[in-house]
Amino acid sequence: MIFTDGLHLMSDNMEELHTFAKEIGLQRSWFQANPRHPHYDLLSKLMVKRALDKGAIKTTTKDMLEKIKGSK
């Protein structure tokens, strides 16, 4: 599943995250491989809209991190 808090794009599956990011126009070089919360930043309202239109689940930052952490 792909999640966003309106600022970040995260998933419990890195392959799915990279594929999704590419489909909405994010470059792989923008990926932030932080071990605790690997993510892409969504730096514009357009990117947030694209993510939501494509099916990302809108949630809070706290809930998103718990979902990602709980899936490992």
Steps between C-alpha positions, in 0.01 A plus 500: 500500500607855431446766766533876513467758771495773237876552528652154464434190293569168672423131464564172675632370166795684344447360150138615510607842631755556223256389230226724639736797531612462139138481382419835664811671367751472784863427417675207670785734598252684725450189715619545858628166626474577869513159675217590740269657244602472135290740296456751222415860582192643331606860443193638330123481519506353150714207618269441796199507267665257258580263786145510636345470153719195435381336823733601782328480836488832686593464865682682777878488526476304825259242357702466181818428692322247723358320194840482334673393820232241579537331163866411553 
